[in-house]
Amino acid sequence: MDAAPIDAPDLAGMLTEMTVADVQAAYARGVTAVALIEAFLARIETYNPRYNAIIFLNPHALDEARAIDRRRAAGEALGPLAGVPVVIKDTMDVAGLPTTAGWHFLCAEAGGVDLVPATDAPVVERMRAAGCVVLGKTNVPVLSATGSHANDSWAGPTLNAAAPDLLPGGSSAGTATAVAASLAVLGLAEETGGSIQNPASAQGLVGIKPTFALVPNTGVVPLAGSTRDVVGPIARCVRDAALTLDALAGYTAADPKTVAGIGRRPKGGYAAKLSDTALRGRRLGLYGPGWRDRALSAETIQLYARAQAEIAERGAALVADPFAGSGFADLGQPVAGLDHYDARGIESVLYDLHHYLQRLGPQAAYRTLAEFDAATKAEDPLAPGGVLDWMNQVPAFAACRADPLAPPDLSDFLAARERYLDVFTTVMAEHGLDALVFPQTRDAVPALHGSETIHETTVCEINIAGLPGVVVPAGRYASGSPFCLIFVGPLWSEADLLGLAHDYEQATRYRQAPDLRA
């Protein structure tokens, strides 16, 4: 007997925590893509004014939904993401919508001038090709310069859907909040130093920080496009994140460095190793001063101990502080004034930004670094007190500032990446480790408005090394702050990490829907 059709009130009630599988089940019961997208747009209208996750709606979202309905009615075979609503981080180009990088100079609505790209970034193009419906673009801090919040955005702060008085994580703050609040099913995020990991963890979500060069980042406002920047999904469950990575990963001539990933994608896709037994027989390394000599809080130690017991119950062996004595913790060179932030690799920011601007198209307001600098000189981000002032502490950056259009000298960064990878590979082999599993933060997420930032465990080590990580919910602090784990593995090991995270997720099911207020 066929399932009863779903009416509009029932559909609205199904949006909370809706997964990709739920979307396809709704379509199988006769829901149209138009009806689903209308329901999500209504939910955005209700909750986004308070949480401020989405800064631009896609005026063509319903047209995209109608196209999916036509294709389904014609009997076309559609993939798992067809008709699934997605939000895009503001820094990623969506043709016809402004890319503001959170900065009022780049937003007509805030008194500046819109930068409107002529084409989609490759990752946006790939989500469209998979059949996703783009709902809109999400809030970020100015130039994505913090991993904790979007408080300085022209659009105002984004709230944490899980705990509105706490930091939402950044710089992909809006993407995380939109997904956590079920304003979309999937979200695209991007990071240079924690901007996928931190917001996913701060809001109790799944996030994939992929291996550098697995996913193209052309068409994304860069901080370190040549060296560190990665695009990845934020979702509410591991399977949805894996399916999104299937759509995002792979070579494109638009981003030549993605040639490195050829032959690295798993047969059967990134969901192929999702199972309820993935942890059985695996050896996992634990956080300790050998990795980074920064202590966990007492409450984090308790939550981490409980998580370790849960993982051990799944059949995994745990190895305490495998990096002890390896010298790994001594490799970092944090800049002063930030919490353990190593900026090496971001020397390329000006060079990469110039090439980003040139890609925007002939009608763009600014197409050269000189034009961009002239338009924003009143708030020079590299001047004392600017959002990127800390870059001046990186010795190699002085030459990059002197001649920003010349290919940057990245010898210090490349030496650091090679050393990190050498020590990482040696330690993993010596201890027979399959992956690492750490608490993603060293303590609870701090208050939304205050002097503290998110205190993470894997930024910038895996950003400089280019290693992948998968964040997964693992409980809550007494404050209401989510507690999450991050599984970290060798280059190109995303499928294995997703398998481990899925096993833990299915055994514990810590993800909670937030109690939203309009």
C-alpha positions in Angstrom: 0.0 0.0 0.0 1.4 3.4 -1.0 2.3 5.9 1.8 -0.2 8.7 2.3 0.7 12.0 0.5 2.4 14.7 2.6 0.5 18.0 3.0 2.2 21.4 3.7 1.9 21.4 7.5 3.2 17.9 7.7 6.1 18.8 5.5 7.0 21.8 7.6 7.2 19.6 10.6 9.6 17.2 8.8 12.3 19.8 8.1 14.0 19.6 11.5 17.1 17.4 11.2 16.0 16.3 7.7 18.7 14.2 6.1 19.4 13.5 2.4 17.7 10.1 2.8 14.7 11.9 4.3 14.6 14.3 1.3 14.5 11.4 -1.1 11.9 9.6 0.9 9.7 12.7 0.8 10.1 12.8 -3.0 9.2 9.2 -3.2 5.9 10.0 -1.4 5.0 12.6 -3.9 6.5 15.8 -2.4 7.7 18.1 -5.1 11.0 19.9 -5.0 9.1 23.2 -5.2 7.1 22.3 -2.1 10.2 21.3 -0.2 12.1 24.4 -1.1 9.1 26.6 -0.3 8.9 25.0 3.1 12.6 25.7 3.7 12.3 29.3 2.6 9.4 29.7 5.0 11.5 28.2 7.8 14.3 30.7 6.9 11.8 33.5 7.0 10.9 32.4 10.5 14.2 31.8 12.1 16.9 33.6 10.1 16.1 37.1 11.4 17.3 36.0 14.9 20.2 33.7 14.0 21.5 35.6 11.0 22.9 32.7 9.2 21.9 33.5 5.6 22.8 36.9 4.2 21.6 36.5 0.6 18.8 34.3 -0.7 19.0 32.8 -4.2 16.2 34.4 -6.2 16.3 31.4 -8.6 15.9 28.7 -5.9 12.3 27.8 -6.9 13.3 27.8 -10.6 16.0 25.3 -9.7 13.5 23.2 -7.8 11.1 23.3 -10.8 13.9 22.0 -13.0 14.4 19.0 -10.7 10.6 18.3 -10.7 10.6 18.3 -14.5 13.5 16.0 -14.7 11.9 13.6 -12.2 8.6 13.7 -14.0 10.4 12.9 -17.3 11.7 9.7 -15.7 15.3 10.8 -15.5 17.6 8.9 -13.2 18.6 11.4 -10.5 21.4 11.1 -7.9 21.1 11.2 -4.1 21.5 14.9 -3.8 18.9 15.9 -6.4 16.5 18.4 -5.0 18.5 18.7 -1.7 18.7 22.3 -0.4 22.2 23.6 0.3 23.7 26.8 1.5 27.0 28.3 0.3 29.6 30.2 2.4 29.7 33.8 1.3 33.3 33.6 0.2 32.4 31.1 -2.6 31.3 32.5 -5.9 27.7 32.0 -6.9 27.0 33.5 -10.3 24.8 36.6 -9.9 25.0 36.8 -6.1 27.5 39.2 -4.3 30.6 37.8 -2.8 31.3 40.1 0.2 33.8 38.3 2.4 31.9 39.8 5.3 33.3 43.3 4.5 31.1 46.3 4.1 33.4 47.7 1.4 32.3 44.7 -0.8 28.6 45.0 -0.2 26.2 47.6 -1.8 23.6 46.9 0.9 26.2 48.1 3.5 27.3 51.1 1.5 30.1 49.5 -0.5 30.3 48.1 -4.0 29.1 44.5 -4.8 31.5 42.0 -6.3 29.3 39.9 -8.4 31.0 36.9 -10.1 30.0 36.0 -13.7 30.4 32.2 -13.0 30.0 29.8 -10.1 33.0 28.5 -8.2 33.8 24.9 -9.3 32.4 23.6 -6.0 29.1 25.4 -6.5 29.0 24.2 -10.0 29.4 20.7 -8.8 26.6 21.0 -6.2 24.3 22.2 -9.0 25.4 19.3 -11.2 24.5 16.9 -8.4 21.0 18.4 -8.5 21.2 20.5 -5.2 19.1 23.6 -4.9 21.1 26.6 -3.7 19.1 28.4 -1.1 21.5 31.2 -0.5 24.8 32.4 0.9 25.9 32.5 4.5 27.6 34.9 6.9 31.3 35.2 7.5 33.6 37.5 9.5 35.7 40.1 7.6 38.0 38.3 5.2 37.4 35.0 7.1 40.0 36.2 9.5 38.8 34.4 12.6 37.8 30.8 13.4 35.5 31.8 16.2 32.6 34.1 15.0 31.2 36.5 12.4 30.8 39.4 14.8 32.5 41.9 12.6 30.6 41.1 9.5 28.7 43.9 7.7 25.6 41.7 8.3 26.1 41.6 12.0 26.8 38.6 14.3 25.6 35.0 13.5 24.2 33.2 16.6 25.1 29.6 17.5 21.9 27.6 16.9 22.9 25.1 19.6 23.7 27.7 22.3 23.0 31.3 21.2 25.0 32.9 23.9 28.2 31.1 22.8 30.5 31.6 19.8 29.1 29.9 16.7 32.6 29.0 15.3 34.1 30.6 12.3 34.7 31.6 9.7 32.0 29.4 8.3 29.7 30.6 11.0 26.6 31.1 8.8 26.9 27.7 7.1 27.1 25.9 10.5 24.2 27.8 12.0 22.0 27.3 8.8 22.7 23.5 9.0 22.3 23.3 12.8 19.0 25.2 12.7 17.7 23.1 9.8 17.5 26.1 7.5 19.1 23.7 4.9 20.1 20.1 4.7 23.7 20.6 3.6 26.2 23.5 3.7 29.5 24.3 2.0 32.2 25.6 4.3 35.9 26.4 3.8 38.9 26.7 6.0 42.4 28.0 6.2 42.8 27.4 9.9 39.8 25.7 11.6 36.9 27.3 9.7 35.3 23.9 9.0 36.4 22.2 12.2 35.5 24.9 14.6 32.0 25.8 13.5 31.0 22.2 13.1 32.3 21.4 16.6 30.8 24.5 18.2 27.3 23.6 16.9 27.4 19.8 17.3 27.7 19.0 13.6 29.6 16.8 11.2 32.3 18.6 9.2 34.9 17.3 6.8 38.2 19.1 6.5 39.5 17.3 3.4 43.1 16.7 2.3 44.5 19.8 0.6 43.9 19.7 -3.2 41.2 17.0 -3.0 38.5 19.6 -3.6 39.0 22.7 -5.8 39.0 26.1 -4.1 39.2 28.3 -7.2 36.5 30.9 -7.1 36.7 31.2 -3.3 38.0 34.4 -1.7 41.4 33.2 -0.5 43.5 33.5 2.6 45.9 30.8 1.4 44.4 29.4 -1.8 47.7 28.1 -3.0 48.8 26.4 0.2 46.1 25.7 2.8 42.6 26.6 1.9 40.1 23.7 1.5 36.4 23.5 0.8 34.3 20.8 2.6 30.8 20.0 3.8 29.0 20.6 7.0 26.1 18.3 7.7 24.0 16.8 10.5 25.1 13.3 9.9 28.2 11.5 8.6 26.4 9.9 5.6 25.2 13.2 4.3 28.7 14.7 4.6 30.1 11.7 2.7 27.6 12.1 -0.1 28.5 15.8 -0.4 32.2 15.0 -0.6 31.4 12.7 -3.5 30.0 15.6 -5.3 32.8 18.0 -4.4 36.0 16.0 -4.8 38.1 15.5 -7.9 40.1 17.1 -10.6 39.2 20.2 -12.6 41.3 22.2 -15.0 40.0 25.3 -13.3 42.1 24.4 -10.3 45.3 22.5 -11.5 46.5 21.5 -8.0 43.5 19.1 -7.9 45.6 16.8 -10.2 47.1 15.6 -6.9 43.9 13.8 -6.1 43.6 11.7 -9.2 43.4 8.1 -8.3 42.8 9.0 -4.6 39.0 8.8 -4.6 37.6 5.6 -3.1 35.9 3.0 -5.2 32.2 3.2 -4.5 32.5 6.8 -3.1 33.1 8.3 0.3 30.1 6.5 1.8 31.5 3.1 0.8 33.2 2.4 4.1 30.3 3.5 6.4 29.5 0.6 8.6 28.6 -0.2 12.2 31.9 -2.1 12.6 34.4 0.3 11.2 36.1 0.9 14.6 36.6 -2.8 15.3 40.2 -3.8 15.3 41.4 -0.2 14.6 44.3 1.5 16.5 43.7 5.1 17.3 46.1 7.7 18.8 45.0 10.0 21.6 45.6 13.6 22.3 48.6 14.5 24.5 51.5 16.9 24.9 53.4 15.1 22.2 50.9 16.5 19.7 50.5 19.9 21.3 51.6 20.9 24.8 48.3 22.6 25.7 46.2 21.0 28.4 42.6 20.0 28.2 40.1 21.4 30.7 38.9 19.2 33.5 35.5 18.9 31.9 37.0 18.1 28.5 39.1 15.3 30.1 35.9 13.8 31.6 34.0 14.0 28.3 37.0 12.6 26.4 37.4 9.7 28.8 33.8 8.8 28.3 34.2 9.0 24.5 37.4 6.8 24.8 35.4 4.2 26.6 32.6 4.3 24.0 35.2 3.8 21.2 36.9 1.0 23.0 33.5 -0.7 23.4 33.3 -0.6 19.6 36.5 -2.8 19.4 39.2 -0.2 18.9 42.5 0.0 20.6 43.6 3.3 22.0 47.2 4.5 22.2 48.0 7.3 24.7 50.0 10.3 23.4 51.8 8.5 20.5 53.6 11.7 19.5 55.5 11.9 22.8 59.2 12.4 22.1 58.6 12.8 18.4 59.3 16.6 18.3 55.9 17.1 16.6 54.7 19.7 19.2 57.8 21.8 18.7 57.2 22.3 14.9 54.6 25.0 15.4 55.4 28.7 15.2 52.3 30.5 16.6 52.0 34.2 16.0 51.7 36.4 19.1 48.2 37.6 20.1 46.3 34.6 18.9 45.6 31.2 20.5 48.3 28.9 19.0 47.8 30.1 15.4 50.6 29.3 13.0 50.1 31.5 10.0 52.7 30.0 7.7 51.3 29.4 4.2 49.2 32.5 4.3 52.1 34.4 2.7 50.3 33.8 -0.6 47.2 35.8 0.4 47.9 38.9 -1.8 49.1 36.9 -4.8 46.1 34.5 -4.5 43.6 37.4 -4.0 44.8 39.1 -7.2 44.2 35.9 -9.2 40.8 35.5 -7.5 39.7 39.0 -8.6 40.8 38.4 -12.2 38.5 35.4 -12.4 35.4 37.3 -11.4 34.7 38.4 -15.0 35.0 41.6 -17.1 32.0 43.2 -15.4 33.3 42.9 -11.9 33.8 46.2 -9.9 37.4 45.3 -9.0 39.6 42.9 -11.0 43.1 43.7 -9.7 44.7 43.8 -6.3 45.5 47.5 -6.8 41.8 48.3 -7.4 40.8 46.2 -4.4 43.4 47.9 -2.2 42.3 51.4 -3.2 38.6 50.6 -2.5 39.4 49.2 1.0 42.4 51.4 2.1 40.4 53.0 4.9 40.6 49.7 6.8 43.8 48.2 5.7 43.6 44.6 7.0 47.4 44.4 7.3 47.9 47.7 9.2 48.3 47.6 13.0 45.0 46.5 14.5 43.8 45.2 11.1 42.2 41.8 10.9 45.3 40.3 9.3 47.9 42.3 11.2 49.3 39.1 12.6 50.6 38.1 9.1 53.3 40.7 9.6 54.9 38.4 12.1 55.6 35.8 9.4 59.2 36.6 8.2 58.6 35.6 4.5 55.5 37.9 4.3 57.5 41.2 4.0 58.8 40.3 0.5 55.2 39.3 -0.5 53.9 42.7 0.6 56.7 44.4 -1.3 55.9 42.6 -4.5 52.4 41.1 -4.1 52.0 40.0 -7.8 55.2 38.0 -7.8 54.9 34.3 -6.9 55.5 34.2 -3.1 58.5 32.6 -1.5 56.9 29.6 0.3 60.1 27.8 1.2 59.5 28.2 5.0 55.9 26.9 4.6 56.9 24.0 2.4 59.7 22.9 4.8 57.1 23.0 7.6 54.7 20.9 5.7 57.3 18.3 4.8 58.5 18.1 8.4 55.0 17.8 9.8 54.2 15.0 7.3 57.5 13.2 8.0 56.9 13.1 11.7 53.2 12.3 11.4 53.9 9.4 9.0 56.7 8.0 11.2 54.6 8.1 14.4 51.6 6.5 12.7 53.8 3.7 11.4 55.7 3.1 14.6 52.5 2.7 16.6 50.6 0.9 13.9 47.9 3.6 14.0 44.9 3.9 11.6 43.9 7.3 12.8 43.9 9.8 15.7 40.8 10.7 17.7 41.0 14.0 19.7 38.5 16.3 21.4 38.2 19.0 18.8 38.3 21.7 21.4 40.4 21.9 24.6 37.5 23.4 26.6 33.9 24.6 26.2 33.0 27.1 23.6 33.3 30.7 25.0 30.7 33.4 25.2 29.6 35.1 21.9 30.8 38.5 23.0 34.1 38.5 24.9 37.8 38.3 24.6 38.1 34.5 24.3 38.3 32.5 21.1 37.7 28.8 20.4 40.6 26.7 21.8 41.0 23.8 19.3 43.4 20.9 19.2 44.2 20.4 15.5 44.6 23.9 14.0 47.0 24.6 12.4 48.8 21.3 12.5 46.6 19.6 10.0 46.2 22.8 7.9 49.9 23.2 7.4 50.4 19.4 6.8 47.3 19.2 4.5 45.9 16.3 6.5 42.1 15.4 6.6 39.9 15.4 9.6 36.2 14.5 10.3 34.4 16.2 13.2 31.5 14.3 14.8 29.2 15.1 17.8 30.2 13.5 21.1 28.0 15.1 23.8 27.7 18.4 25.6 29.4 20.5 28.3 27.4 21.6 31.3 27.2 25.1 29.7 25.3 23.7 26.8 28.4 23.9 24.5 28.5 20.9 22.2 31.5 18.5 22.6 32.8 17.0 19.5 35.6 14.6 18.5 37.8 14.9 15.4 39.2 11.9 13.6 42.5 12.7 11.8 44.3 10.4 9.4 46.9 10.3 6.7 46.6 12.1 3.4 43.6 11.0 1.3 42.1 8.9 4.1 38.7 10.6 4.2 36.7 7.4 3.5 38.4 5.6 6.4 37.8 8.5 8.7 34.2 8.8 7.7 33.8 5.1 8.5 35.2 5.5 12.0 33.1 8.6 12.6 29.9 6.9 11.3 30.4 3.9 13.6 30.8 6.2 16.6 27.9 8.3 15.5 25.5 5.4 15.1 26.5 3.8 18.4 26.1 7.1 20.4 23.8 9.4 18.5 24.8 12.5 20.4 23.5 14.9 17.7 20.7 17.0 19.2 18.3 19.3 17.4 18.5 22.8 19.0 15.5 24.5 20.6 15.1 27.5 18.3 13.4 30.8 19.0 12.1 33.0 16.3 
